[in-house]
Amino acid sequence: MDIIDVEWGEGAPADRIGEILSQDKQHEIKGLLIVHNETATGVTSDIAAVRGAMDAAHHPALLYVDGVSSVGSIDFRMDEWKVDLAITGSQKGLMLPAGLGIVCASPKALAAREQAKCPRAFFDFGDMIWANATGYFPYTPSIPLLYGLRESLAIIAEQGLDNIFARHHRLADGVRAAVRAWGLKLCAKAPQWYSDTVSAIMIPDGTNAADVIDVAFRRYNLALGAGLGRLAGKLFRIGHLGDLNELMLLGALAGAEMAMRDVGIQLTPGAGVAAAQEHYRATAAPLAARPPAPASTDAQLPASGKPAPRATVRA
Ligand SMILES: *Cc1c(COP(=O)(O)O)cnc(C)c1O
């Protein structure tokens, strides 16, 4: 297995992938594995560009995409990008408890399965395909999670994917405005890689993000994400995907700001929250006309001044 290493904070390098594939004349490379949205660094990669590079190199490798923190939250196009295998989980954009691993395979990937010689049992699609054909599962399925998934998909269909992507982008832009107002930087090195589902926020040298995360949790009951691997201690993360709105996120920003000040990071109190508030105000959808006011409540007051018993309850 070849690992293409990049600076943490950058996305998948389509150019280098294209070069490597063009040099692989014997087509020894069977598959390409890419994380669409890298959750530890808050980086979104351009899968369409990777597909373009594969096509330009006329390389038949399968394209595997980890979409755990993108599917349902950031634009992801299985068919258009000719993704062969996409994975996601129930616990992120699908707004469910953890527990379902969801895999989507292209016809090409299903055909490759028939030729594959690697030994496998639990991870063999075959059992699932055969059992599903008659409406069954090869193992006991998590029925509660499947009911939940049905509801999540109904919510997503009702709201419309484009609206959901736009909402994530707007909420994320508010977080990014807060980060700028704090005078801090994201781990993602350039706007093309900024993730709309998670922001990894670098804190000043000489301070420890583990302390920020600890104080946020123990003092303010706020669970921030930690930096992983070589970024441990250097950043904290705010996730902003799924069922989320402005005020929920402003709460997280307020808590992060307080915890940062508590551990001695110099910030203007309220600066990040204010920047996010102003972003959300400036980009709020226009309000629909106010519905007509109900008939005067005075009429419902008997002479005693006490409210009359309610005959009906309105939502
Ligand atoms: C959360 C996440 C995972 C891990 O999912 P698990 O269900 O915990 O295995 C993998 N990849 C990405 C990109 C994620 O965001």
The ligand as an SDF file (V2000), in Angstrom:
LIG
                    3D

 15 15  0  0  0  0  0  0  0  0999 V2000
  -16.1170    9.8770   12.4990 C   0  0  0  0  0  0  0  0  0  0  0  0
  -15.2990    9.4400   11.3420 C   0  0  0  0  0  0  0  0  0  0  0  0
  -14.8670    8.1370   11.2140 C   0  0  0  0  0  0  0  0  0  0  0  0
  -15.0690    7.1350   12.2800 C   0  0  0  0  0  0  0  0  0  0  0  0
  -16.2660    6.5450   12.2420 O   0  0  0  0  0  0  0  0  0  0  0  0
  -16.4770    5.3310   13.2640 P   0  0  0  0  0  0  0  0  0  0  0  0
  -17.9000    4.9850   13.0930 O   0  0  0  0  0  0  0  0  0  0  0  0
  -16.1160    5.8470   14.6270 O   0  0  0  0  0  0  0  0  0  0  0  0
  -15.5420    4.2670   12.8390 O   0  0  0  0  0  0  0  0  0  0  0  0
  -14.1640    7.7600   10.0780 C   0  0  0  0  0  0  0  0  0  0  0  0
  -13.8970    8.6560    9.1130 N   0  0  0  0  0  0  0  0  0  0  0  0
  -14.2790    9.9360    9.2180 C   0  0  0  0  0  0  0  0  0  0  0  0
  -13.9400   10.8820    8.1000 C   0  0  0  0  0  0  0  0  0  0  0  0
  -14.9950   10.3670   10.3200 C   0  0  0  0  0  0  0  0  0  0  0  0
  -15.3730   11.6430   10.4270 O   0  0  0  0  0  0  0  0  0  0  0  0
  1  2  1  0
  2  3  1  0
  2 14  2  0
  3  4  1  0
  3 10  2  0
  4  5  1  0
  5  6  1  0
  6  7  2  0
  6  8  1  0
  6  9  1  0
 10 11  1  0
 11 12  2  0
 12 13  1  0
 12 14  1  0
 14 15  1  0
M  END
$$$$
